[in-house]
Amino acid sequence: MNVKVGQKEDRQLMTGLYTVADVYCCECNEVLGFKYERAYEETQKYKERKYFIEERTIVKENL
């Protein structure tokens, strides 16, 4: 999956405040999810530099 990362922004999510960046498909520019850039809560630091891809955006294609 080829993706590009958008601008960083702070978002309040269910588990705390994070700096995240949307992740886009390189071919169609659809938002696929986001990347955790920074976690402000110490207990959530393990999420940094990890991706959250929404399942609804993934399509299996028969080639």
N, CA, C, O and CB atoms as a CASP TS submission, in Angstrom:
PFRMAT TS
TARGET T0000
AUTHOR 0000-0000-0000
METHOD Language model
MODEL 1
PARENT N/A
ATOM      1  N   MET     1       0.856  -1.168   0.000  1.00  0.00           N
ATOM      2  CA  MET     1       0.000   0.000   0.000  1.00  0.00           C
ATOM      3  C   MET     1       0.901   1.230   0.000  1.00  0.00           C
ATOM      4  O   MET     1       1.718   1.403   0.904  1.00  0.00           O
ATOM      5  CB  MET     1      -0.973  -0.001   1.226  1.00  0.00           C
ATOM      6  N   ASN     2       0.756   2.071  -0.997  1.00  0.00           N
ATOM      7  CA  ASN     2       1.534   3.297  -1.077  1.00  0.00           C
ATOM      8  C   ASN     2       0.708   4.442  -0.518  1.00  0.00           C
ATOM      9  O   ASN     2      -0.397   4.718  -0.987  1.00  0.00           O
ATOM     10  CB  ASN     2       1.970   3.589  -2.533  1.00  0.00           C
ATOM     11  N   VAL     3       1.259   5.104   0.489  1.00  0.00           N
ATOM     12  CA  VAL     3       0.543   6.190   1.147  1.00  0.00           C
ATOM     13  C   VAL     3       1.434   7.413   1.251  1.00  0.00           C
ATOM     14  O   VAL     3       2.659   7.333   1.161  1.00  0.00           O
ATOM     15  CB  VAL     3       0.056   5.761   2.538  1.00  0.00           C
ATOM     16  N   LYS     4       0.772   8.557   1.446  1.00  0.00           N
ATOM     17  CA  LYS     4       1.494   9.786   1.753  1.00  0.00           C
ATOM     18  C   LYS     4       0.879  10.371   3.017  1.00  0.00           C
ATOM     19  O   LYS     4      -0.306  10.184   3.292  1.00  0.00           O
ATOM     20  CB  LYS     4       1.436  10.809   0.558  1.00  0.00           C
ATOM     21  N   VAL     5       1.700  11.076   3.775  1.00  0.00           N
ATOM     22  CA  VAL     5       1.296  11.616   5.070  1.00  0.00           C
ATOM     23  C   VAL     5       1.042  13.113   4.925  1.00  0.00           C
ATOM     24  O   VAL     5       1.841  13.836   4.329  1.00  0.00           O
ATOM     25  CB  VAL     5       2.380  11.339   6.157  1.00  0.00           C
ATOM     26  N   GLY     6      -0.090  13.570   5.484  1.00  0.00           N
ATOM     27  CA  GLY     6      -0.467  14.976   5.401  1.00  0.00           C
ATOM     28  C   GLY     6       0.113  15.816   6.530  1.00  0.00           C
ATOM     29  O   GLY     6       1.067  15.415   7.197  1.00  0.00           O
ATOM     30  N   GLN     7      -0.479  16.988   6.731  1.00  0.00           N
ATOM     31  CA  GLN     7      -0.052  17.944   7.753  1.00  0.00           C
ATOM     32  C   GLN     7      -0.331  17.411   9.154  1.00  0.00           C
ATOM     33  O   GLN     7      -1.322  16.716   9.379  1.00  0.00           O
ATOM     34  CB  GLN     7      -0.757  19.289   7.554  1.00  0.00           C
ATOM     35  N   LYS     8       0.546  17.739  10.083  1.00  0.00           N
ATOM     36  CA  LYS     8       0.345  17.363  11.484  1.00  0.00           C
ATOM     37  C   LYS     8      -0.651  18.317  12.127  1.00  0.00           C
ATOM     38  O   LYS     8      -0.676  19.512  11.829  1.00  0.00           O
ATOM     39  CB  LYS     8       1.688  17.370  12.261  1.00  0.00           C
ATOM     40  N   GLU     9      -1.485  17.754  13.030  1.00  0.00           N
ATOM     41  CA  GLU     9      -2.422  18.575  13.800  1.00  0.00           C
ATOM     42  C   GLU     9      -2.742  17.871  15.108  1.00  0.00           C
ATOM     43  O   GLU     9      -2.669  16.645  15.194  1.00  0.00           O
ATOM     44  CB  GLU     9      -3.724  18.851  12.991  1.00  0.00           C
ATOM     45  N   ASP    10      -3.094  18.639  16.118  1.00  0.00           N
ATOM     46  CA  ASP    10      -3.496  18.061  17.397  1.00  0.00           C
ATOM     47  C   ASP    10      -4.962  17.656  17.323  1.00  0.00           C
ATOM     48  O   ASP    10      -5.800  18.400  16.815  1.00  0.00           O
ATOM     49  CB  ASP    10      -3.258  19.063  18.561  1.00  0.00           C
ATOM     50  N   ARG    11      -5.263  16.455  17.843  1.00  0.00           N
ATOM     51  CA  ARG    11      -6.645  15.960  17.904  1.00  0.00           C
ATOM     52  C   ARG    11      -6.887  15.339  19.265  1.00  0.00           C
ATOM     53  O   ARG    11      -6.037  14.636  19.811  1.00  0.00           O
ATOM     54  CB  ARG    11      -6.929  14.926  16.772  1.00  0.00           C
ATOM     55  N   GLN    12      -8.061  15.613  19.797  1.00  0.00           N
ATOM     56  CA  GLN    12      -8.503  14.984  21.032  1.00  0.00           C
ATOM     57  C   GLN    12      -9.228  13.705  20.647  1.00  0.00           C
ATOM     58  O   GLN    12     -10.314  13.758  20.070  1.00  0.00           O
ATOM     59  CB  GLN    12      -9.424  15.938  21.878  1.00  0.00           C
ATOM     60  N   LEU    13      -8.641  12.563  20.958  1.00  0.00           N
ATOM     61  CA  LEU    13      -9.246  11.267  20.676  1.00  0.00           C
ATOM     62  C   LEU    13      -9.755  10.669  21.983  1.00  0.00           C
ATOM     63  O   LEU    13      -9.579  11.266  23.045  1.00  0.00           O
ATOM     64  CB  LEU    13      -8.230  10.309  19.983  1.00  0.00           C
ATOM     65  N   MET    14     -10.374   9.513  21.918  1.00  0.00           N
ATOM     66  CA  MET    14     -10.967   8.911  23.119  1.00  0.00           C
ATOM     67  C   MET    14      -9.946   8.649  24.218  1.00  0.00           C
ATOM     68  O   MET    14     -10.281   8.727  25.401  1.00  0.00           O
ATOM     69  CB  MET    14     -11.653   7.615  22.758  1.00  0.00           C
ATOM     70  N   THR    15      -8.718   8.345  23.851  1.00  0.00           N
ATOM     71  CA  THR    15      -7.699   8.000  24.852  1.00  0.00           C
ATOM     72  C   THR    15      -6.758   9.148  25.180  1.00  0.00           C
ATOM     73  O   THR    15      -5.774   8.950  25.892  1.00  0.00           O
ATOM     74  CB  THR    15      -6.893   6.829  24.372  1.00  0.00           C
ATOM     75  N   GLY    16      -7.040  10.343  24.676  1.00  0.00           N
ATOM     76  CA  GLY    16      -6.212  11.491  25.031  1.00  0.00           C
ATOM     77  C   GLY    16      -5.921  12.402  23.852  1.00  0.00           C
ATOM     78  O   GLY    16      -6.491  12.259  22.771  1.00  0.00           O
ATOM     79  N   LEU    17      -5.013  13.347  24.092  1.00  0.00           N
ATOM     80  CA  LEU    17      -4.611  14.318  23.080  1.00  0.00           C
ATOM     81  C   LEU    17      -3.396  13.793  22.332  1.00  0.00           C
ATOM     82  O   LEU    17      -2.445  13.301  22.939  1.00  0.00           O
ATOM     83  CB  LEU    17      -4.306  15.693  23.721  1.00  0.00           C
ATOM     84  N   TYR    18      -3.436  13.901  21.003  1.00  0.00           N
ATOM     85  CA  TYR    18      -2.355  13.408  20.150  1.00  0.00           C
ATOM     86  C   TYR    18      -2.056  14.423  19.056  1.00  0.00           C
ATOM     87  O   TYR    18      -2.923  15.206  18.667  1.00  0.00           O
ATOM     88  CB  TYR    18      -2.721  12.038  19.532  1.00  0.00           C
ATOM     89  N   THR    19      -0.833  14.403  18.568  1.00  0.00           N
ATOM     90  CA  THR    19      -0.508  15.051  17.304  1.00  0.00           C
ATOM     91  C   THR    19      -0.562  13.946  16.266  1.00  0.00           C
ATOM     92  O   THR    19       0.145  12.944  16.376  1.00  0.00           O
ATOM     93  CB  THR    19       0.913  15.780  17.335  1.00  0.00           C
ATOM     94  N   VAL    20      -1.404  14.132  15.259  1.00  0.00           N
ATOM     95  CA  VAL    20      -1.599  13.110  14.229  1.00  0.00           C
ATOM     96  C   VAL    20      -1.480  13.751  12.851  1.00  0.00           C
ATOM     97  O   VAL    20      -1.527  14.973  12.710  1.00  0.00           O
ATOM     98  CB  VAL    20      -2.980  12.411  14.392  1.00  0.00           C
ATOM     99  N   ALA    21      -1.326  12.910  11.848  1.00  0.00           N
ATOM    100  CA  ALA    21      -1.316  13.358  10.457  1.00  0.00           C
ATOM    101  C   ALA    21      -2.148  12.376   9.646  1.00  0.00           C
ATOM    102  O   ALA    21      -1.969  11.163   9.756  1.00  0.00           O
ATOM    103  CB  ALA    21       0.148  13.464   9.893  1.00  0.00           C
ATOM    104  N   ASP    22      -3.058  12.901   8.834  1.00  0.00           N
ATOM    105  CA  ASP    22      -3.858  12.024   7.980  1.00  0.00           C
ATOM    106  C   ASP    22      -2.954  11.297   6.995  1.00  0.00           C
ATOM    107  O   ASP    22      -1.923  11.818   6.572  1.00  0.00           O
ATOM    108  CB  ASP    22      -4.943  12.828   7.226  1.00  0.00           C
ATOM    109  N   VAL    23      -3.364  10.075   6.637  1.00  0.00           N
ATOM    110  CA  VAL    23      -2.635   9.245   5.682  1.00  0.00           C
ATOM    111  C   VAL    23      -3.534   9.087   4.458  1.00  0.00           C
ATOM    112  O   VAL    23      -4.703   8.719   4.578  1.00  0.00           O
ATOM    113  CB  VAL    23      -2.240   7.840   6.304  1.00  0.00           C
ATOM    114  N   TYR    24      -2.975   9.368   3.279  1.00  0.00           N
ATOM    115  CA  TYR    24      -3.724   9.360   2.025  1.00  0.00           C
ATOM    116  C   TYR    24      -3.205   8.294   1.068  1.00  0.00           C
ATOM    117  O   TYR    24      -2.020   7.963   1.078  1.00  0.00           O
ATOM    118  CB  TYR    24      -3.656  10.728   1.364  1.00  0.00           C
ATOM    119  N   CYS    25      -4.090   7.767   0.250  1.00  0.00           N
ATOM    120  CA  CYS    25      -3.709   6.872  -0.842  1.00  0.00           C
ATOM    121  C   CYS    25      -2.958   7.693  -1.889  1.00  0.00           C
ATOM    122  O   CYS    25      -3.399   8.782  -2.255  1.00  0.00           O
ATOM    123  CB  CYS    25      -4.967   6.166  -1.471  1.00  0.00           C
ATOM    124  N   CYS    26      -1.835   7.181  -2.368  1.00  0.00           N
ATOM    125  CA  CYS    26      -1.049   7.884  -3.391  1.00  0.00           C
ATOM    126  C   CYS    26      -1.768   7.948  -4.735  1.00  0.00           C
ATOM    127  O   CYS    26      -1.531   8.868  -5.519  1.00  0.00           O
ATOM    128  CB  CYS    26       0.298   7.204  -3.569  1.00  0.00           C
ATOM    129  N   GLU    27      -2.637   6.991  -5.008  1.00  0.00           N
ATOM    130  CA  GLU    27      -3.305   6.950  -6.310  1.00  0.00           C
ATOM    131  C   GLU    27      -4.571   7.795  -6.364  1.00  0.00           C
ATOM    132  O   GLU    27      -4.769   8.547  -7.319  1.00  0.00           O
ATOM    133  CB  GLU    27      -3.643   5.530  -6.661  1.00  0.00           C
ATOM    134  N   CYS    28      -5.440   7.681  -5.343  1.00  0.00           N
ATOM    135  CA  CYS    28      -6.737   8.371  -5.403  1.00  0.00           C
ATOM    136  C   CYS    28      -6.873   9.515  -4.396  1.00  0.00           C
ATOM    137  O   CYS    28      -7.881  10.221  -4.410  1.00  0.00           O
ATOM    138  CB  CYS    28      -7.844   7.378  -5.172  1.00  0.00           C
ATOM    139  N   ASN    29      -5.893   9.709  -3.534  1.00  0.00           N
ATOM    140  CA  ASN    29      -5.883  10.775  -2.519  1.00  0.00           C
ATOM    141  C   ASN    29      -6.980  10.646  -1.468  1.00  0.00           C
ATOM    142  O   ASN    29      -7.287  11.624  -0.787  1.00  0.00           O
ATOM    143  CB  ASN    29      -6.013  12.107  -3.190  1.00  0.00           C
ATOM    144  N   GLU    30      -7.577   9.469  -1.318  1.00  0.00           N
ATOM    145  CA  GLU    30      -8.586   9.252  -0.279  1.00  0.00           C
ATOM    146  C   GLU    30      -7.896   9.110   1.075  1.00  0.00           C
ATOM    147  O   GLU    30      -6.830   8.503   1.180  1.00  0.00           O
ATOM    148  CB  GLU    30      -9.447   7.990  -0.591  1.00  0.00           C
ATOM    149  N   VAL    31      -8.518   9.680   2.113  1.00  0.00           N
ATOM    150  CA  VAL    31      -7.985   9.527   3.468  1.00  0.00           C
ATOM    151  C   VAL    31      -8.201   8.084   3.898  1.00  0.00           C
ATOM    152  O   VAL    31      -9.327   7.589   3.883  1.00  0.00           O
ATOM    153  CB  VAL    31      -8.665  10.524   4.472  1.00  0.00           C
ATOM    154  N   LEU    32      -7.122   7.410   4.282  1.00  0.00           N
ATOM    155  CA  LEU    32      -7.192   6.009   4.702  1.00  0.00           C
ATOM    156  C   LEU    32      -7.207   5.860   6.216  1.00  0.00           C
ATOM    157  O   LEU    32      -7.668   4.845   6.737  1.00  0.00           O
ATOM    158  CB  LEU    32      -6.024   5.236   4.128  1.00  0.00           C
ATOM    159  N   GLY    33      -6.713   6.851   6.911  1.00  0.00           N
ATOM    160  CA  GLY    33      -6.592   6.812   8.363  1.00  0.00           C
ATOM    161  C   GLY    33      -5.653   7.911   8.801  1.00  0.00           C
ATOM    162  O   GLY    33      -5.634   8.992   8.213  1.00  0.00           O
ATOM    163  N   PHE    34      -4.868   7.637   9.840  1.00  0.00           N
ATOM    164  CA  PHE    34      -3.919   8.643  10.308  1.00  0.00           C
ATOM    165  C   PHE    34      -2.711   7.990  10.951  1.00  0.00           C
ATOM    166  O   PHE    34      -2.713   6.796  11.247  1.00  0.00           O
ATOM    167  CB  PHE    34      -4.587   9.592  11.296  1.00  0.00           C
ATOM    168  N   LYS    35      -1.683   8.792  11.160  1.00  0.00           N
ATOM    169  CA  LYS    35      -0.454   8.351  11.809  1.00  0.00           C
ATOM    170  C   LYS    35      -0.315   9.113  13.121  1.00  0.00           C
ATOM    171  O   LYS    35      -0.439  10.337  13.154  1.00  0.00           O
ATOM    172  CB  LYS    35       0.794   8.577  10.888  1.00  0.00           C
ATOM    173  N   TYR    36      -0.056   8.378  14.204  1.00  0.00           N
ATOM    174  CA  TYR    36       0.217   9.009  15.490  1.00  0.00           C
ATOM    175  C   TYR    36       1.629   9.582  15.447  1.00  0.00           C
ATOM    176  O   TYR    36       2.593   8.828  15.320  1.00  0.00           O
ATOM    177  CB  TYR    36       0.053   7.993  16.673  1.00  0.00           C
ATOM    178  N   GLU    37       1.766  10.884  15.549  1.00  0.00           N
ATOM    179  CA  GLU    37       3.080  11.514  15.576  1.00  0.00           C
ATOM    180  C   GLU    37       3.569  11.714  17.010  1.00  0.00           C
ATOM    181  O   GLU    37       4.741  11.494  17.314  1.00  0.00           O
ATOM    182  CB  GLU    37       3.039  12.857  14.841  1.00  0.00           C
ATOM    183  N   ARG    38       2.650  12.135  17.891  1.00  0.00           N
ATOM    184  CA  ARG    38       3.027  12.390  19.285  1.00  0.00           C
ATOM    185  C   ARG    38       1.848  12.096  20.197  1.00  0.00           C
ATOM    186  O   ARG    38       0.712  12.469  19.901  1.00  0.00           O
ATOM    187  CB  ARG    38       3.505  13.853  19.474  1.00  0.00           C
ATOM    188  N   ALA    39       2.124  11.426  21.306  1.00  0.00           N
ATOM    189  CA  ALA    39       1.127  11.189  22.353  1.00  0.00           C
ATOM    190  C   ALA    39       1.516  12.047  23.551  1.00  0.00           C
ATOM    191  O   ALA    39       2.672  12.029  23.975  1.00  0.00           O
ATOM    192  CB  ALA    39       1.039   9.657  22.744  1.00  0.00           C
ATOM    193  N   TYR    40       0.575  12.787  24.092  1.00  0.00           N
ATOM    194  CA  TYR    40       0.863  13.655  25.232  1.00  0.00           C
ATOM    195  C   TYR    40       0.810  12.903  26.554  1.00  0.00           C
ATOM    196  O   TYR    40       1.482  13.281  27.513  1.00  0.00           O
ATOM    197  CB  TYR    40      -0.113  14.811  25.264  1.00  0.00           C
ATOM    198  N   GLU    41       0.007  11.830  26.610  1.00  0.00           N
ATOM    199  CA  GLU    41      -0.090  11.012  27.819  1.00  0.00           C
ATOM    200  C   GLU    41       1.039   9.984  27.833  1.00  0.00           C
ATOM    201  O   GLU    41       1.273   9.304  26.834  1.00  0.00           O
ATOM    202  CB  GLU    41      -1.473  10.308  27.901  1.00  0.00           C
ATOM    203  N   GLU    42       1.725   9.872  28.940  1.00  0.00           N
ATOM    204  CA  GLU    42       2.855   8.938  29.052  1.00  0.00           C
ATOM    205  C   GLU    42       2.431   7.494  28.761  1.00  0.00           C
ATOM    206  O   GLU    42       3.189   6.734  28.157  1.00  0.00           O
ATOM    207  CB  GLU    42       3.472   9.024  30.456  1.00  0.00           C
ATOM    208  N   THR    43       1.224   7.116  29.188  1.00  0.00           N
ATOM    209  CA  THR    43       0.758   5.736  28.996  1.00  0.00           C
ATOM    210  C   THR    43       0.412   5.425  27.537  1.00  0.00           C
ATOM    211  O   THR    43       0.195   4.264  27.188  1.00  0.00           O
ATOM    212  CB  THR    43      -0.458   5.478  29.869  1.00  0.00           C
ATOM    213  N   GLN    44       0.361   6.439  26.695  1.00  0.00           N
ATOM    214  CA  GLN    44      -0.003   6.254  25.290  1.00  0.00           C
ATOM    215  C   GLN    44       1.181   6.422  24.336  1.00  0.00           C
ATOM    216  O   GLN    44       1.001   6.379  23.119  1.00  0.00           O
ATOM    217  CB  GLN    44      -1.091   7.230  24.917  1.00  0.00           C
ATOM    218  N   LYS    45       2.378   6.610  24.868  1.00  0.00           N
ATOM    219  CA  LYS    45       3.577   6.842  24.050  1.00  0.00           C
ATOM    220  C   LYS    45       3.861   5.693  23.078  1.00  0.00           C
ATOM    221  O   LYS    45       4.483   5.913  22.039  1.00  0.00           O
ATOM    222  CB  LYS    45       4.785   7.051  24.951  1.00  0.00           C
ATOM    223  N   TYR    46       3.423   4.487  23.394  1.00  0.00           N
ATOM    224  CA  TYR    46       3.678   3.336  22.521  1.00  0.00           C
ATOM    225  C   TYR    46       3.023   3.503  21.143  1.00  0.00           C
ATOM    226  O   TYR    46       3.405   2.809  20.200  1.00  0.00           O
ATOM    227  CB  TYR    46       3.169   2.054  23.185  1.00  0.00           C
ATOM    228  N   LYS    47       2.057   4.395  21.010  1.00  0.00           N
ATOM    229  CA  LYS    47       1.364   4.606  19.740  1.00  0.00           C
ATOM    230  C   LYS    47       2.141   5.506  18.776  1.00  0.00           C
ATOM    231  O   LYS    47       1.838   5.547  17.584  1.00  0.00           O
ATOM    232  CB  LYS    47       0.002   5.204  19.998  1.00  0.00           C
ATOM    233  N   GLU    48       3.127   6.216  19.284  1.00  0.00           N
ATOM    234  CA  GLU    48       3.862   7.153  18.436  1.00  0.00           C
ATOM    235  C   GLU    48       4.492   6.441  17.238  1.00  0.00           C
ATOM    236  O   GLU    48       5.046   5.349  17.365  1.00  0.00           O
ATOM    237  CB  GLU    48       4.945   7.867  19.251  1.00  0.00           C
ATOM    238  N   ARG    49       4.393   7.083  16.077  1.00  0.00           N
ATOM    239  CA  ARG    49       4.926   6.583  14.799  1.00  0.00           C
ATOM    240  C   ARG    49       4.183   5.354  14.276  1.00  0.00           C
ATOM    241  O   ARG    49       4.672   4.677  13.372  1.00  0.00           O
ATOM    242  CB  ARG    49       6.395   6.248  14.953  1.00  0.00           C
ATOM    243  N   LYS    50       3.014   5.061  14.834  1.00  0.00           N
ATOM    244  CA  LYS    50       2.202   3.941  14.350  1.00  0.00           C
ATOM    245  C   LYS    50       1.024   4.496  13.537  1.00  0.00           C
ATOM    246  O   LYS    50       0.629   5.651  13.695  1.00  0.00           O
ATOM    247  CB  LYS    50       1.691   3.057  15.546  1.00  0.00           C
ATOM    248  N   TYR    51       0.483   3.651  12.675  1.00  0.00           N
ATOM    249  CA  TYR    51      -0.607   4.043  11.786  1.00  0.00           C
ATOM    250  C   TYR    51      -1.927   3.445  12.255  1.00  0.00           C
ATOM    251  O   TYR    51      -1.966   2.330  12.776  1.00  0.00           O
ATOM    252  CB  TYR    51      -0.309   3.607  10.345  1.00  0.00           C
ATOM    253  N   PHE    52      -3.004   4.198  12.066  1.00  0.00           N
ATOM    254  CA  PHE    52      -4.363   3.718  12.290  1.00  0.00           C
ATOM    255  C   PHE    52      -5.063   3.796  10.935  1.00  0.00           C
ATOM    256  O   PHE    52      -5.388   4.884  10.460  1.00  0.00           O
ATOM    257  CB  PHE    52      -5.127   4.568  13.407  1.00  0.00           C
ATOM    258  N   ILE    53      -5.289   2.648  10.321  1.00  0.00           N
ATOM    259  CA  ILE    53      -5.938   2.587   9.015  1.00  0.00           C
ATOM    260  C   ILE    53      -7.368   2.098   9.216  1.00  0.00           C
ATOM    261  O   ILE    53      -7.593   1.037   9.798  1.00  0.00           O
ATOM    262  CB  ILE    53      -5.154   1.652   8.030  1.00  0.00           C
ATOM    263  N   GLU    54      -8.330   2.876   8.732  1.00  0.00           N
ATOM    264  CA  GLU    54      -9.731   2.508   8.879  1.00  0.00           C
ATOM    265  C   GLU    54     -10.047   1.330   7.966  1.00  0.00           C
ATOM    266  O   GLU    54      -9.762   1.362   6.769  1.00  0.00           O
ATOM    267  CB  GLU    54     -10.654   3.709   8.561  1.00  0.00           C
ATOM    268  N   GLU    55     -10.632   0.301   8.539  1.00  0.00           N
ATOM    269  CA  GLU    55     -10.920  -0.929   7.796  1.00  0.00           C
ATOM    270  C   GLU    55     -11.816  -0.676   6.587  1.00  0.00           C
ATOM    271  O   GLU    55     -11.664  -1.334   5.558  1.00  0.00           O
ATOM    272  CB  GLU    55     -11.575  -1.949   8.713  1.00  0.00           C
ATOM    273  N   ARG    56     -12.731   0.254   6.699  1.00  0.00           N
ATOM    274  CA  ARG    56     -13.669   0.523   5.597  1.00  0.00           C
ATOM    275  C   ARG    56     -12.975   1.070   4.357  1.00  0.00           C
ATOM    276  O   ARG    56     -13.555   1.054   3.272  1.00  0.00           O
ATOM    277  CB  ARG    56     -14.733   1.503   6.049  1.00  0.00           C
ATOM    278  N   THR    57     -11.742   1.554   4.499  1.00  0.00           N
ATOM    279  CA  THR    57     -11.036   2.137   3.353  1.00  0.00           C
ATOM    280  C   THR    57     -10.224   1.119   2.568  1.00  0.00           C
ATOM    281  O   THR    57      -9.700   1.437   1.501  1.00  0.00           O
ATOM    282  CB  THR    57     -10.127   3.239   3.821  1.00  0.00           C
ATOM    283  N   ILE    58     -10.112  -0.094   3.078  1.00  0.00           N
ATOM    284  CA  ILE    58      -9.294  -1.114   2.425  1.00  0.00           C
ATOM    285  C   ILE    58     -10.180  -1.979   1.532  1.00  0.00           C
ATOM    286  O   ILE    58     -11.193  -2.521   1.973  1.00  0.00           O
ATOM    287  CB  ILE    58      -8.552  -1.989   3.477  1.00  0.00           C
ATOM    288  N   VAL    59      -9.783  -2.093   0.290  1.00  0.00           N
ATOM    289  CA  VAL    59     -10.552  -2.853  -0.693  1.00  0.00           C
ATOM    290  C   VAL    59      -9.649  -3.910  -1.295  1.00  0.00           C
ATOM    291  O   VAL    59      -8.529  -3.622  -1.715  1.00  0.00           O
ATOM    292  CB  VAL    59     -11.139  -1.926  -1.799  1.00  0.00           C
ATOM    293  N   LYS    60     -10.147  -5.144  -1.333  1.00  0.00           N
ATOM    294  CA  LYS    60      -9.393  -6.218  -1.975  1.00  0.00           C
ATOM    295  C   LYS    60      -9.716  -6.193  -3.463  1.00  0.00           C
ATOM    296  O   LYS    60     -10.880  -6.169  -3.863  1.00  0.00           O
ATOM    297  CB  LYS    60      -9.731  -7.616  -1.345  1.00  0.00           C
ATOM    298  N   GLU    61      -8.673  -6.199  -4.262  1.00  0.00           N
ATOM    299  CA  GLU    61      -8.842  -6.132  -5.701  1.00  0.00           C
ATOM    300  C   GLU    61      -8.297  -7.397  -6.331  1.00  0.00           C
ATOM    301  O   GLU    61      -7.172  -7.802  -6.039  1.00  0.00           O
ATOM    302  CB  GLU    61      -8.148  -4.891  -6.281  1.00  0.00           C
ATOM    303  N   ASN    62      -9.079  -8.025  -7.192  1.00  0.00           N
ATOM    304  CA  ASN    62      -8.609  -9.211  -7.919  1.00  0.00           C
ATOM    305  C   ASN    62      -7.804  -8.752  -9.121  1.00  0.00           C
ATOM    306  O   ASN    62      -8.302  -8.006  -9.965  1.00  0.00           O
ATOM    307  CB  ASN    62      -9.802 -10.120  -8.364  1.00  0.00           C
ATOM    308  N   LEU    63      -6.576  -9.193  -9.194  1.00  0.00           N
ATOM    309  CA  LEU    63      -5.718  -8.766 -10.307  1.00  0.00           C
ATOM    310  C   LEU    63      -5.586  -9.829 -11.342  1.00  0.00           C
ATOM    311  O   LEU    63      -4.900  -9.633 -12.345  1.00  0.00           O
ATOM    312  CB  LEU    63      -4.355  -8.380  -9.815  1.00  0.00           C
TER
END
